[in-house]
Amino acid sequence: MAVAVGYRLRQGLRALFAFTQPVDLELAEWTLTPALLDLFRRMDRGEQLHSLLVLRDVLAEGDAPLELRAAALLHDVGKSRYPIGVWQKTLAVAVQTLRPGLYGRLSRGVASNPIQRPFVVYVQHPQWGAQMAAEAGGSEALVWLIAHHADPLSRWQGHPYQGMLGRLQRADNAS
């Protein structure tokens, strides 16, 4: 649990100071179609920076298919549907860790409720992001990777995209 707390603390600090970091749009433009790049631009600066780190970690493992590179950049795009602040992200993670039952109840709420919003966003953002990517012309593999990036990898044993999903999750967890 201490590792998860440290990771979340670093992530939170990075998001808090995101305004001081430049966003490498050239790297995103290299990977995404114009319609998908529009989705990337909807994400807040902290999410964009995180996604670029995920992409760099994916690339550090070697050659990566276009779908995997795009998923690295867009896996959290669903969070742009209902933006939440750093403190709300921290709250959702803390409640998930310390009070899983409460987390479950709150995450079944509605995003329009300010108290439930961070919990609903954490649970629903993969599906929202997949829908957004599909509407923007994303490939079947890209949409699937976004939709399942938060699933346990073991759930997809033998699936044709499991290898890409594993790479995406390793990079996401490292960034």
C-alpha atoms as a printed R data frame, in Angstrom:
    type eleno elety resid chain resno       x       y       z
1   ATOM     1    CA   MET     A     1   0.000   0.000   0.000
2   ATOM     2    CA   ALA     A     2   2.918   2.368   0.715
3   ATOM     3    CA   VAL     A     3   4.076   1.976  -2.895
4   ATOM     4    CA   ALA     A     4   0.602   2.869  -4.188
5   ATOM     5    CA   VAL     A     5   0.431   5.906  -1.898
6   ATOM     6    CA   GLY     A     6   3.878   7.091  -3.018
7   ATOM     7    CA   TYR     A     7   2.943   6.589  -6.657
8   ATOM     8    CA   ARG     A     8  -0.299   8.526  -6.236
9   ATOM     9    CA   LEU     A     9   1.497  11.286  -4.343
10  ATOM    10    CA   ARG     A    10   4.030  11.696  -7.174
11  ATOM    11    CA   GLN     A    11   1.200  11.633  -9.722
12  ATOM    12    CA   GLY     A    12  -0.706  14.253  -7.748
13  ATOM    13    CA   LEU     A    13   2.297  16.542  -7.453
14  ATOM    14    CA   ARG     A    14   2.995  16.171 -11.157
15  ATOM    15    CA   ALA     A    15  -0.627  17.118 -11.919
16  ATOM    16    CA   LEU     A    16  -0.510  20.032  -9.473
17  ATOM    17    CA   PHE     A    17   2.567  21.481 -11.176
18  ATOM    18    CA   ALA     A    18   1.549  20.544 -14.730
19  ATOM    19    CA   PHE     A    19   1.236  24.210 -15.619
20  ATOM    20    CA   THR     A    20   5.049  24.468 -15.437
21  ATOM    21    CA   GLN     A    21   5.670  21.702 -18.009
22  ATOM    22    CA   PRO     A    22   5.442  21.979 -21.790
23  ATOM    23    CA   VAL     A    23   3.215  19.521 -23.639
24  ATOM    24    CA   ASP     A    24   5.010  17.788 -26.533
25  ATOM    25    CA   LEU     A    25   2.249  18.089 -29.103
26  ATOM    26    CA   GLU     A    26   4.621  16.955 -31.861
27  ATOM    27    CA   LEU     A    27   4.761  13.493 -30.312
28  ATOM    28    CA   ALA     A    28   0.967  13.384 -30.130
29  ATOM    29    CA   GLU     A    29   0.639  14.672 -33.718
30  ATOM    30    CA   TRP     A    30   3.064  11.934 -34.873
31  ATOM    31    CA   THR     A    31   0.713   9.294 -33.500
32  ATOM    32    CA   LEU     A    32  -2.862  10.543 -33.761
33  ATOM    33    CA   THR     A    33  -5.187  11.378 -36.630
34  ATOM    34    CA   PRO     A    34  -6.573  14.933 -36.551
35  ATOM    35    CA   ALA     A    35  -9.868  13.741 -35.006
36  ATOM    36    CA   LEU     A    36  -8.062  11.736 -32.304
37  ATOM    37    CA   LEU     A    37  -5.672  14.637 -31.699
38  ATOM    38    CA   ASP     A    38  -8.739  16.795 -30.971
39  ATOM    39    CA   LEU     A    39  -9.635  14.306 -28.212
40  ATOM    40    CA   PHE     A    40  -6.104  14.527 -26.808
41  ATOM    41    CA   ARG     A    41  -6.373  18.313 -26.727
42  ATOM    42    CA   ARG     A    42  -9.610  18.063 -24.662
43  ATOM    43    CA   MET     A    43  -7.701  16.399 -21.840
44  ATOM    44    CA   ASP     A    44  -6.373  18.625 -19.089
45  ATOM    45    CA   ARG     A    45  -2.673  19.434 -19.121
46  ATOM    46    CA   GLY     A    46  -1.848  16.972 -16.333
47  ATOM    47    CA   GLU     A    47  -3.555  14.112 -18.185
48  ATOM    48    CA   GLN     A    48  -1.783  15.076 -21.410
49  ATOM    49    CA   LEU     A    49   1.601  15.015 -19.667
50  ATOM    50    CA   HIS     A    50   0.807  11.678 -18.025
51  ATOM    51    CA   SER     A    51  -0.278  10.217 -21.365
52  ATOM    52    CA   LEU     A    52   2.918  11.383 -23.060
53  ATOM    53    CA   LEU     A    53   4.929   9.684 -20.299
54  ATOM    54    CA   VAL     A    54   2.920   6.500 -20.877
55  ATOM    55    CA   LEU     A    55   3.684   6.696 -24.596
56  ATOM    56    CA   ARG     A    56   7.402   7.183 -23.910
57  ATOM    57    CA   ASP     A    57   7.380   4.152 -21.594
58  ATOM    58    CA   VAL     A    58   5.606   2.068 -24.262
59  ATOM    59    CA   LEU     A    59   8.201   3.123 -26.832
60  ATOM    60    CA   ALA     A    60  11.028   2.325 -24.419
61  ATOM    61    CA   GLU     A    61   9.955  -1.341 -24.603
62  ATOM    62    CA   GLY     A    62  10.551  -1.345 -28.358
63  ATOM    63    CA   ASP     A    63   8.514  -1.030 -31.496
64  ATOM    64    CA   ALA     A    64   4.840  -0.438 -30.791
65  ATOM    65    CA   PRO     A    65   1.852  -0.764 -33.121
66  ATOM    66    CA   LEU     A    66  -0.002   2.447 -33.926
67  ATOM    67    CA   GLU     A    67  -3.042   1.325 -31.895
68  ATOM    68    CA   LEU     A    68  -0.913   0.878 -28.786
69  ATOM    69    CA   ARG     A    69   0.771   4.255 -29.235
70  ATOM    70    CA   ALA     A    70  -2.622   5.933 -29.669
71  ATOM    71    CA   ALA     A    71  -4.031   4.082 -26.629
72  ATOM    72    CA   ALA     A    72  -1.105   5.317 -24.547
73  ATOM    73    CA   LEU     A    73  -2.106   8.873 -25.420
74  ATOM    74    CA   LEU     A    74  -5.876   8.438 -25.107
75  ATOM    75    CA   HIS     A    75  -6.436   5.815 -22.386
76  ATOM    76    CA   ASP     A    76  -7.688   8.481 -19.949
77  ATOM    77    CA   VAL     A    77  -9.550  10.697 -22.449
78  ATOM    78    CA   GLY     A    78 -12.876   9.682 -20.888
79  ATOM    79    CA   LYS     A    79 -11.938  11.755 -17.836
80  ATOM    80    CA   SER     A    80 -12.347  14.858 -19.982
81  ATOM    81    CA   ARG     A    81 -16.107  14.253 -20.086
82  ATOM    82    CA   TYR     A    82 -16.383  15.291 -16.418
83  ATOM    83    CA   PRO     A    83 -13.124  16.962 -15.363
84  ATOM    84    CA   ILE     A    84 -12.112  16.530 -11.734
85  ATOM    85    CA   GLY     A    85  -9.453  18.274  -9.696
86  ATOM    86    CA   VAL     A    86  -6.300  16.790  -8.201
87  ATOM    87    CA   TRP     A    87  -7.882  16.713  -4.742
88  ATOM    88    CA   GLN     A    88 -10.874  14.772  -6.120
89  ATOM    89    CA   LYS     A    89  -8.577  12.228  -7.793
90  ATOM    90    CA   THR     A    90  -6.704  11.832  -4.521
91  ATOM    91    CA   LEU     A    91  -9.956  11.428  -2.606
92  ATOM    92    CA   ALA     A    92 -11.214   8.721  -4.973
93  ATOM    93    CA   VAL     A    93  -7.974   6.729  -4.683
94  ATOM    94    CA   ALA     A    94  -7.866   7.096  -0.890
95  ATOM    95    CA   VAL     A    95 -11.471   5.964  -0.468
96  ATOM    96    CA   GLN     A    96 -10.919   3.057  -2.883
97  ATOM    97    CA   THR     A    97  -7.957   1.928  -0.768
98  ATOM    98    CA   LEU     A    98  -9.347   2.589   2.717
99  ATOM    99    CA   ARG     A    99 -13.107   2.084   2.288
100 ATOM   100    CA   PRO     A   100 -13.773  -0.139  -0.749
101 ATOM   101    CA   GLY     A   101 -17.455  -0.595   0.116
102 ATOM   102    CA   LEU     A   102 -18.039   3.149   0.229
103 ATOM   103    CA   TYR     A   103 -16.056   3.531  -2.991
104 ATOM   104    CA   GLY     A   104 -18.321   0.957  -4.651
105 ATOM   105    CA   ARG     A   105 -21.486   2.752  -3.547
106 ATOM   106    CA   LEU     A   106 -20.247   6.190  -4.606
107 ATOM   107    CA   SER     A   107 -18.970   4.948  -7.965
108 ATOM   108    CA   ARG     A   108 -22.444   3.671  -8.851
109 ATOM   109    CA   GLY     A   109 -23.785   7.221  -8.591
110 ATOM   110    CA   VAL     A   110 -24.016   9.888 -11.264
111 ATOM   111    CA   ALA     A   111 -21.286  12.167 -12.519
112 ATOM   112    CA   SER     A   112 -23.526  15.220 -12.265
113 ATOM   113    CA   ASN     A   113 -23.492  14.820  -8.457
114 ATOM   114    CA   PRO     A   114 -20.393  16.696  -7.224
115 ATOM   115    CA   ILE     A   115 -19.859  14.284  -4.315
116 ATOM   116    CA   GLN     A   116 -20.082  11.175  -6.495
117 ATOM   117    CA   ARG     A   117 -18.322  12.625  -9.560
118 ATOM   118    CA   PRO     A   118 -14.707  11.576  -8.832
119 ATOM   119    CA   PHE     A   119 -15.781   8.003  -8.073
120 ATOM   120    CA   VAL     A   120 -18.027   7.713 -11.121
121 ATOM   121    CA   VAL     A   121 -15.315   9.180 -13.361
122 ATOM   122    CA   TYR     A   122 -12.762   6.644 -12.152
123 ATOM   123    CA   VAL     A   123 -15.090   3.733 -12.882
124 ATOM   124    CA   GLN     A   124 -16.696   5.011 -16.092
125 ATOM   125    CA   HIS     A   125 -13.838   6.826 -17.867
126 ATOM   126    CA   PRO     A   126 -12.610   3.736 -19.773
127 ATOM   127    CA   GLN     A   127 -16.035   3.223 -21.377
128 ATOM   128    CA   TRP     A   128 -16.541   6.930 -22.013
129 ATOM   129    CA   GLY     A   129 -13.093   7.173 -23.591
130 ATOM   130    CA   ALA     A   130 -13.722   4.146 -25.791
131 ATOM   131    CA   GLN     A   131 -16.982   5.672 -26.995
132 ATOM   132    CA   MET     A   132 -15.260   8.987 -27.716
133 ATOM   133    CA   ALA     A   133 -12.449   7.255 -29.642
134 ATOM   134    CA   ALA     A   134 -14.955   5.206 -31.663
135 ATOM   135    CA   GLU     A   135 -16.892   8.366 -32.561
136 ATOM   136    CA   ALA     A   136 -13.607   9.974 -33.671
137 ATOM   137    CA   GLY     A   137 -12.851   7.071 -36.025
138 ATOM   138    CA   GLY     A   138 -10.524   5.079 -33.779
139 ATOM   139    CA   SER     A   139  -9.733   1.517 -34.794
140 ATOM   140    CA   GLU     A   140 -11.289  -1.520 -33.138
141 ATOM   141    CA   ALA     A   141  -8.020  -2.256 -31.305
142 ATOM   142    CA   LEU     A   142  -7.681   1.326 -30.031
143 ATOM   143    CA   VAL     A   143 -11.262   1.405 -28.773
144 ATOM   144    CA   TRP     A   144 -10.809  -1.982 -27.068
145 ATOM   145    CA   LEU     A   145  -7.539  -0.959 -25.383
146 ATOM   146    CA   ILE     A   146  -9.086   2.232 -24.008
147 ATOM   147    CA   ALA     A   147 -12.199   0.379 -22.823
148 ATOM   148    CA   HIS     A   148 -10.181  -2.265 -20.960
149 ATOM   149    CA   HIS     A   149  -7.061  -0.418 -19.782
150 ATOM   150    CA   ALA     A   150  -8.199  -0.568 -16.141
151 ATOM   151    CA   ASP     A   151  -9.268  -4.247 -16.223
152 ATOM   152    CA   PRO     A   152  -7.202  -6.991 -14.603
153 ATOM   153    CA   LEU     A   153  -4.922  -8.322 -17.328
154 ATOM   154    CA   SER     A   154  -5.721 -11.906 -16.323
155 ATOM   155    CA   ARG     A   155  -9.323 -11.331 -17.395
156 ATOM   156    CA   TRP     A   156  -8.181 -11.178 -21.023
157 ATOM   157    CA   GLN     A   157  -5.979 -14.293 -21.115
158 ATOM   158    CA   GLY     A   158  -5.734 -15.443 -24.723
159 ATOM   159    CA   HIS     A   159  -7.388 -12.321 -26.179
160 ATOM   160    CA   PRO     A   160  -5.681 -11.085 -29.373
161 ATOM   161    CA   TYR     A   161  -5.002  -7.670 -27.782
162 ATOM   162    CA   GLN     A   162  -3.793  -8.972 -24.398
163 ATOM   163    CA   GLY     A   163  -0.127  -8.349 -25.236
164 ATOM   164    CA   MET     A   164  -0.776  -4.719 -26.127
165 ATOM   165    CA   LEU     A   165  -2.968  -4.319 -23.045
166 ATOM   166    CA   GLY     A   166  -0.162  -5.628 -20.837
167 ATOM   167    CA   ARG     A   167   2.303  -3.135 -22.326
168 ATOM   168    CA   LEU     A   168  -0.175  -0.292 -21.903
169 ATOM   169    CA   GLN     A   169  -0.841  -1.202 -18.259
170 ATOM   170    CA   ARG     A   170   2.879  -1.545 -17.417
171 ATOM   171    CA   ALA     A   171   3.558   1.862 -18.901
172 ATOM   172    CA   ASP     A   172   0.509   3.433 -17.229
173 ATOM   173    CA   ASN     A   173   1.488   2.018 -13.837
174 ATOM   174    CA   ALA     A   174   5.068   3.277 -14.273
175 ATOM   175    CA   SER     A   175   3.995   6.818 -15.124
